[in-house]
């Protein structure tokens, strides 16, 4: 068995079932034009323009940093910002997976720290919603963990100050060396794991196992630490060297890994070459920071190329140059497939070809045949063949042939990741703008993810319905409010004539959605809805919100 085959057999965070998701991520999440524009601005010394090109909002001003923290710290931040590659950072950020391709929400990635523990840090936060706009926000301030008192959620810090090849262009070439495995180590670990020798496998990786059984909680069976450690989905070849780097960077000497509820595994570094792991209850490990994912997971790009899912030339150019220097210059992720290849459909005993052409899903039937089929459908008759496919294409209800599913996914995945140029290119190539996804969302429902100034006039000119409903019974306006759309988008929809007296499947009104997500930026719309339509919406929600608002008022009074 080769080293590559052995590596494929060991746990390491890259699951086989996630391969297609990572393949889609690498194709859609960081478009080629974004890499080109961000790189050009970075090389020109304009870090703000590079951030703008990579959909990163900057939450600070350099002069303010100098006043607050002093000129030396501001100069250090400036040096890092000049070499920040925001497109490379986006490339490596953790993903939600589980059938999705979006960024893992509620993370605060700490890129660099200044002035020691408790000092300011350069960090980036991921979106709060998995299906909201995939924009990032760059901060420079001390990292404070704050959690919502209702949900218990907050931005979870993840330490990247010891992995500069993920975001600093000066260190990007080090990526290959960082993820190279010592000769024979993977085979030794895999062999001991296969033999059931968990302690030996960890020992080969430089980690001592403490198999002390954590205190038993009432109504719980005693834990089996060895069995829990055996099931950890980690790449053992990476942990010891990466923990050593984190300790050297001053990020701490204790880290936790999820070991299956209600337990965590805690790694403790007590000196050079001295790394111990033990199993504890999650409550005991609550104050211990999580081990960054890169320190225990295999790099997706290596696995995608190894399994033939992607070519090295389709990787981010900086990543390809570091990992596969002999593969030639990379061109980056491909642009949208605008060919619109015809797809065969079984229709009344024959095979027909359908394709996007002239802004519609074109079927090989006469105008009279199509009119007759529409009349039959209006009277409740069943449709089949080309007409059933055409109906699914514009309603989202039903099944599509595999080729048309791929074309639909191409459009909506580019929309999901904010690729406005890609969506425009597909529309220019005659993709039907009336297309709906499997949750009956049309392009108007995705405008919170895209540049609405470019797309909204075009979609309205194509006759799309501002009051169209998706599977959650949301209109485009409700979707914009619910999924964090900008104030400018909401105002544009209102100017276009969107109704404000609408409710979703939970009977939540526009005003209630604004209150639900505490969107103070849309207070003007909430006041308008409450004034014109005071009786629209769910009574239960107003009662619940009144209770929460009272609690907020009480806490504010106590603080005073």
C-alpha positions in Angstrom: 0.0 0.0 0.0 1.4 3.4 -1.0 1.7 6.3 1.4 -1.1 8.1 -0.5 -3.4 5.1 -0.1 -2.5 4.7 3.5 -3.2 8.4 4.1 -6.6 7.9 2.4 -7.5 5.3 5.0 -6.8 7.3 8.1 -9.2 9.8 9.8 -8.3 13.3 9.0 -11.2 15.7 8.8 -11.6 15.3 5.0 -14.5 12.9 4.7 -15.2 11.1 1.4 -18.8 12.3 1.5 -17.6 15.9 1.7 -15.5 15.6 -1.5 -18.2 16.8 -3.8 -19.0 19.8 -1.5 -15.3 20.8 -1.5 -15.2 20.4 -5.2 -18.1 22.9 -5.6 -16.5 25.2 -3.0 -13.3 25.4 -5.0 -15.2 26.1 -8.2 -17.7 28.7 -6.9 -16.7 30.2 -3.6 -13.7 32.4 -4.8 -14.4 33.3 -8.4 -11.4 33.8 -10.7 -12.2 37.4 -11.3 -12.1 38.0 -7.6 -8.6 36.5 -7.3 -7.4 38.6 -10.3 -8.8 41.9 -9.0 -7.7 41.4 -5.4 -4.2 40.4 -6.4 -3.9 43.4 -8.7 -4.8 45.8 -6.0 -2.6 44.0 -3.4 0.4 44.2 -5.7 -0.3 47.9 -6.3 -0.2 48.5 -2.5 -4.0 49.2 -2.2 -5.0 46.8 0.6 -8.5 48.4 1.0 -9.3 47.9 -2.7 -8.1 44.3 -2.4 -10.5 43.8 0.5 -13.3 45.4 -1.4 -12.7 43.1 -4.4 -12.8 40.0 -2.1 -16.0 41.1 -0.4 -14.3 42.0 2.9 -15.6 45.0 4.8 -13.1 47.0 6.8 -14.3 48.0 10.3 -11.5 50.4 11.3 -9.4 53.3 10.2 -5.6 53.3 10.5 -5.4 56.9 12.1 -7.8 55.7 14.8 -5.5 52.8 15.6 -2.5 55.1 15.9 -4.4 57.3 18.4 -5.7 54.3 20.4 -2.7 52.0 20.4 0.3 54.1 19.4 2.4 54.5 16.2 4.4 51.4 16.5 1.4 49.1 16.7 -0.3 51.0 13.8 2.9 50.5 11.7 2.9 46.8 12.4 -0.7 46.5 11.4 -0.1 48.5 8.2 2.8 46.2 7.2 0.5 43.1 7.6 -2.3 44.7 5.7 -0.1 45.5 2.7 0.6 41.8 2.4 -2.9 40.5 3.3 -4.3 38.4 0.5 -8.1 38.6 1.3 -8.9 36.2 -1.6 -6.4 33.6 -0.2 -8.0 34.1 3.2 -11.4 33.4 1.8 -10.1 30.4 0.0 -9.0 28.7 3.2 -11.8 29.7 5.6 -13.8 26.8 7.2 -17.0 25.8 5.4 -20.3 24.7 6.7 -20.5 21.5 4.6 -23.3 19.0 5.3 -24.5 19.5 1.8 -23.6 23.2 1.8 -20.8 25.3 0.5 -21.1 28.4 2.5 -18.8 29.8 5.2 -19.0 28.4 8.7 -20.9 31.1 10.5 -20.1 32.9 13.8 -16.3 32.5 13.6 -13.7 35.1 14.5 -10.4 34.1 12.8 -7.5 35.8 14.6 -4.9 36.6 12.0 -2.2 38.4 14.0 -1.9 39.8 17.6 0.0 42.8 18.7 1.2 43.8 22.2 0.8 40.4 23.9 -2.2 38.8 25.5 -5.2 41.0 25.7 -3.8 43.4 23.2 -5.4 44.3 19.8 -5.6 41.7 17.1 -6.2 41.7 13.4 -9.2 39.4 12.9 -11.9 38.6 10.5 -15.5 37.5 11.3 -17.6 35.2 9.1 -21.3 35.9 8.5 -23.9 35.2 11.2 -26.2 33.3 8.8 -25.2 30.3 6.6 -27.4 31.5 3.8 -26.8 35.2 4.2 -24.4 37.4 2.2 -21.0 35.7 2.2 -19.2 39.0 3.1 -16.4 39.1 5.7 -15.6 41.9 8.1 -12.0 42.8 9.1 -11.4 44.1 12.6 -8.5 45.4 14.6 -9.2 45.4 18.3 -8.9 43.1 21.4 -10.8 39.8 20.9 -13.6 39.5 23.4 -16.0 36.5 23.4 -19.6 37.8 23.7 -22.6 35.5 23.5 -26.3 36.2 22.8 -28.2 35.7 26.1 -31.1 34.1 24.2 -29.3 31.7 21.8 -26.0 31.3 23.6 -24.2 32.0 20.3 -21.4 34.3 19.7 -18.3 34.7 17.5 -16.0 31.7 18.3 -12.3 32.6 18.1 -10.1 30.5 16.0 -6.3 31.1 16.1 -4.6 31.6 12.7 -1.7 33.7 13.9 0.5 30.6 13.5 -0.7 29.8 9.9 0.3 32.9 7.9 0.5 30.9 4.7 -3.3 30.9 4.8 -3.6 34.7 4.4 -0.2 36.5 4.2 1.2 36.6 0.6 4.8 36.7 2.0 4.4 33.2 3.5 2.1 31.6 0.9 5.0 29.5 -0.5 5.4 27.8 2.8 2.1 26.0 2.5 3.6 22.9 0.9 6.2 22.4 3.7 3.6 23.0 6.4 1.4 20.2 5.1 4.1 17.7 4.1 4.1 14.5 6.2 7.3 13.0 7.7 8.4 9.9 5.8 6.6 6.8 6.9 4.7 8.5 9.8 1.3 8.1 8.2 1.9 4.4 7.5 3.1 3.8 11.1 0.0 5.6 12.6 -2.4 3.8 10.2 -0.9 0.4 10.9 -1.3 0.9 14.7 -4.8 2.1 14.3 -5.7 -0.8 12.1 -4.3 -3.1 14.8 -6.5 -1.4 17.5 -3.5 0.1 19.2 -4.8 3.7 19.8 -2.2 4.5 22.4 0.5 3.4 20.1 -0.9 5.4 17.2 -1.0 8.6 19.3 2.5 7.8 20.7 3.8 7.5 17.1 2.5 11.1 16.5 4.2 12.4 19.6 1.2 12.5 21.8 0.9 10.7 25.2 -2.6 9.4 26.1 -3.8 9.9 29.6 -6.6 7.2 29.9 -7.9 8.4 33.3 -11.7 8.0 33.4 -13.5 11.4 33.9 -15.8 11.5 37.0 -19.2 9.8 36.1 -22.2 12.1 36.0 -25.6 10.9 37.4 -27.4 8.5 35.0 -24.3 8.2 32.7 -22.2 5.2 31.9 -18.5 5.6 32.7 -16.6 6.9 29.7 -14.1 4.8 27.8 -11.3 7.3 27.1 -9.4 4.9 24.7 -12.5 4.3 22.6 -13.3 8.0 22.5 -9.8 8.8 21.3 -9.9 6.0 18.7 -12.9 7.7 17.2 -11.5 11.2 17.0 -11.7 12.3 13.3 -8.2 13.8 13.3 -5.0 13.6 11.2 -2.5 12.7 13.9 0.5 13.6 11.7 -0.4 17.3 12.0 -1.3 17.9 15.7 2.1 17.9 17.5 4.0 20.2 15.1 1.0 22.6 14.8 0.5 22.8 18.6 4.2 23.5 19.0 3.8 26.4 16.6 0.8 27.8 18.4 2.6 27.6 21.7 5.6 29.4 20.2 3.3 32.1 18.8 2.0 32.7 22.3 -1.5 31.4 21.6 -1.6 29.1 24.7 -0.6 25.6 25.8 -4.0 24.0 26.1 -6.5 23.1 23.3 -9.6 21.0 23.0 -11.1 18.7 20.4 -14.7 17.5 20.2 -14.8 13.8 21.4 -18.5 13.2 21.1 -21.1 14.6 23.5 -20.8 15.1 26.5 -17.0 14.8 26.3 -14.0 16.8 24.9 -10.4 15.8 24.4 -7.9 18.3 25.9 -4.4 18.6 24.6 -1.8 19.9 27.0 1.7 21.1 26.0 4.1 21.1 28.9 7.4 21.5 27.1 9.3 20.6 23.9 8.1 17.2 22.7 5.7 16.8 25.7 2.1 16.7 24.5 -0.6 14.9 26.4 -4.2 14.2 25.6 -7.0 13.3 28.0 -10.8 13.0 27.9 -12.9 15.3 30.1 -16.5 16.5 30.4 -17.4 19.3 28.1 -18.1 21.6 31.0 -14.5 21.2 32.3 -13.2 22.1 28.9 -15.5 25.1 28.3 -12.8 27.7 29.0 -10.2 25.9 26.8 -9.8 27.2 23.3 -10.6 24.9 20.4 -7.7 23.6 18.4 -7.8 25.3 15.0 -9.2 23.0 12.3 -6.1 23.3 10.1 -4.1 21.7 12.9 -6.0 18.4 12.8 -7.6 18.3 9.4 -6.1 17.4 6.0 -5.9 20.2 3.5 -8.8 19.9 1.1 -6.8 20.9 -2.0 -4.3 18.1 -1.5 -7.2 15.6 -1.2 -9.1 17.0 -4.2 -6.1 16.7 -6.5 -5.1 13.3 -5.1 -8.6 11.9 -5.8 -8.8 13.5 -9.2 -11.7 15.8 -8.4 -9.8 18.9 -9.4 -6.7 19.9 -11.4 -3.9 21.8 -9.8 -4.3 24.4 -12.5 -7.8 25.2 -11.2 -6.6 26.0 -7.6 -5.8 29.5 -6.3 -2.5 30.4 -8.0 -0.7 30.9 -4.7 -1.9 27.6 -3.4 -1.1 25.7 -6.6 2.4 27.2 -6.7 3.1 26.1 -3.1 1.6 22.6 -3.3 2.2 21.6 -6.9 5.1 23.6 -8.2 5.7 21.3 -11.2 2.1 21.5 -12.5 2.6 24.8 -14.3 1.0 28.1 -13.7 -2.5 28.0 -12.3 -5.4 29.7 -14.1 -7.7 29.6 -11.0 -11.3 28.4 -10.8 -13.1 28.3 -14.1 -15.7 30.8 -15.1 -19.4 30.0 -15.7 -20.3 27.4 -18.2 -22.2 29.4 -20.7 -22.6 26.7 -23.4 -26.1 25.8 -22.3 -25.7 22.3 -23.8 -29.0 20.7 -24.8 -30.4 18.0 -22.5 -32.4 15.0 -23.7 -35.9 14.5 -22.2 -38.3 11.6 -22.7 -41.5 13.1 -24.1 -44.5 11.0 -25.2 -42.4 8.0 -26.3 -39.7 10.0 -28.0 -36.5 11.7 -27.0 -36.4 15.5 -27.3 -33.7 18.0 -26.7 -34.4 21.1 -24.5 -32.0 24.0 -23.8 -31.9 27.5 -22.5 -32.2 29.8 -25.5 -33.5 33.2 -26.0 -34.1 33.7 -22.3 -36.4 30.7 -21.9 -36.1 26.9 -21.6 -36.8 26.1 -25.2 -38.7 22.9 -26.1 -39.2 21.4 -29.6 -43.0 22.0 -29.7 -45.1 24.4 -31.7 -46.7 27.4 -30.2 -50.1 25.7 -30.6 -48.9 22.6 -28.7 -47.5 24.7 -25.9 -50.7 26.7 -25.7 -52.8 23.5 -25.5 -50.5 22.2 -22.7 -50.9 25.4 -20.7 -54.7 25.2 -21.1 -54.7 21.6 -19.9 -52.6 22.6 -16.8 -54.9 25.5 -16.1 -57.8 23.1 -15.8 -55.9 20.7 -13.5 -54.6 18.3 -16.0 -51.3 16.5 -15.6 -48.3 17.5 -17.7 -45.4 15.3 -18.8 -42.3 15.2 -20.9 -40.9 18.5 -22.1 -43.8 20.4 -20.5 -43.3 18.9 -17.1 -39.6 19.9 -17.3 -40.5 23.4 -18.4 -42.9 23.7 -15.4 -40.3 22.5 -12.9 -37.7 24.9 -14.4 -39.9 27.9 -13.6 -41.6 26.8 -10.4 -38.9 24.7 -8.6 -41.5 22.0 -8.0 -40.7 18.5 -9.4 -37.6 16.8 -10.8 -35.2 17.9 -13.5 -33.0 15.7 -15.7 -29.4 15.6 -14.4 -28.1 18.0 -17.1 -30.6 20.7 -16.3 -30.0 20.2 -12.5 -26.3 21.0 -13.2 -27.2 24.1 -15.2 -29.5 25.3 -12.4 -26.9 24.6 -9.7 -24.3 26.6 -11.8 -26.5 29.7 -11.6 -27.6 29.4 -8.0 -24.2 28.5 -6.5 -22.7 31.5 -8.2 -25.5 33.6 -6.7 -24.9 32.0 -3.3 -21.3 33.2 -3.3 -22.0 36.7 -4.6 -20.6 36.1 -8.1 -22.6 38.9 -9.9 -20.4 38.8 -13.0 -20.9 35.0 -13.2 -24.7 35.4 -12.9 -24.7 38.2 -15.5 -22.6 36.0 -17.9 -25.2 33.2 -17.6 -28.1 35.5 -18.3 -26.2 37.0 -21.2 -25.9 33.4 -22.5 -29.7 33.2 -22.6 -30.3 31.3 -19.3 -34.0 31.8 -18.4 -34.2 34.4 -15.6 -37.5 32.9 -14.4 -35.7 29.8 -13.2 -36.4 28.6 -9.6 -34.3 26.4 -7.3 -35.6 23.4 -5.4 -36.9 25.7 -2.6 -38.8 27.7 -5.2 -36.5 30.7 -4.9 -36.0 32.8 -7.9 -33.2 35.3 -8.7 -35.2 38.1 -7.0 -35.0 36.1 -3.8 -31.2 35.9 -4.0 -30.6 39.7 -4.5 -29.3 40.0 -0.9 -26.3 37.9 -2.1 -25.6 39.9 -5.3 -25.2 43.4 -6.6 -28.9 44.4 -6.9 -28.0 47.6 -8.7 -26.8 45.5 -11.7 -29.5 42.8 -11.5 -32.7 44.2 -10.2 -33.6 46.4 -13.2 -32.7 43.5 -15.6 -34.9 41.0 -13.7 -37.8 43.4 -13.5 -37.5 44.2 -17.2 -37.7 40.4 -17.9 -41.1 40.4 -16.2 -40.2 38.7 -12.8 -42.8 39.0 -10.1 -41.9 41.1 -7.1 -44.5 39.2 -5.1 -43.4 35.7 -6.1 -43.3 33.3 -3.1 -40.7 30.7 -2.2 -41.2 27.5 -0.3 -41.2 29.5 3.0 -43.8 31.8 1.5 -41.4 34.7 1.5 -41.5 37.4 -1.2 -38.2 39.0 -2.4 -38.7 41.8 0.2 -39.2 39.4 3.0 -36.2 37.4 1.9 -34.1 40.5 1.9 -35.1 41.4 5.4 -34.8 37.8 6.7 -31.4 37.0 5.2 -29.6 40.3 6.0 -30.0 42.2 2.8 -28.7 45.7 2.7 -30.8 48.8 3.3 -30.1 49.9 -0.2 -31.6 46.6 -1.6 -34.7 47.0 0.6 -35.2 50.6 -0.5 -34.8 49.5 -4.2 -37.4 46.8 -3.8 -39.8 49.3 -2.2 -39.2 51.8 -5.0 -40.0 49.1 -7.5 -43.4 48.6 -5.8 -42.9 45.6 -3.4 -45.8 45.1 -1.0 -45.2 45.6 2.7 -48.3 43.9 4.0 -47.0 40.3 3.4 -46.3 37.5 5.8 -44.3 34.2 5.5 -45.3 30.7 6.4 -45.0 31.4 10.1 -47.3 34.5 9.7 -44.4 36.8 10.5 -44.8 40.2 8.9 -42.1 42.4 7.6 -42.1 44.4 10.8 -41.8 41.3 12.9 -38.9 40.0 10.8 -37.2 43.3 11.5 -37.7 43.0 15.2 -36.8 39.3 15.2 -33.3 40.1 13.8 -32.9 43.4 15.6 -32.4 45.2 12.3 -32.2 48.8 13.6 -31.1 49.8 10.1 -34.6 49.1 8.9 -36.5 51.0 11.6 -38.0 53.3 9.0 -39.7 50.3 7.3 -40.9 48.8 10.6 -42.5 52.1 11.5 -44.2 52.3 8.1 -45.6 48.8 8.3 -46.8 49.2 11.9 -48.5 52.5 10.9 -50.2 51.2 7.7 -50.9 47.6 8.7 -50.9 47.3 12.5 -52.9 44.0 12.5 -50.7 42.1 10.1 -48.6 39.3 11.6 -48.5 36.6 14.3 -49.9 37.6 17.7 -47.7 35.0 19.5 -44.5 36.6 18.1 -45.4 40.1 19.4 -46.1 38.7 22.9 -42.8 36.9 22.9 -40.9 39.9 21.8 -42.5 42.1 24.4 -41.2 39.7 27.1 -37.7 39.8 25.6 -37.7 43.6 25.3 -38.7 43.9 29.0 -35.8 41.7 30.0 -33.5 43.9 27.9 -34.8 47.0 29.6 -34.4 45.5 33.0 -30.8 44.6 32.3 -30.0 48.0 31.0 -31.4 49.5 34.2 -29.3 47.3 36.3 -26.1 48.2 34.4 -26.9 51.9 35.1 
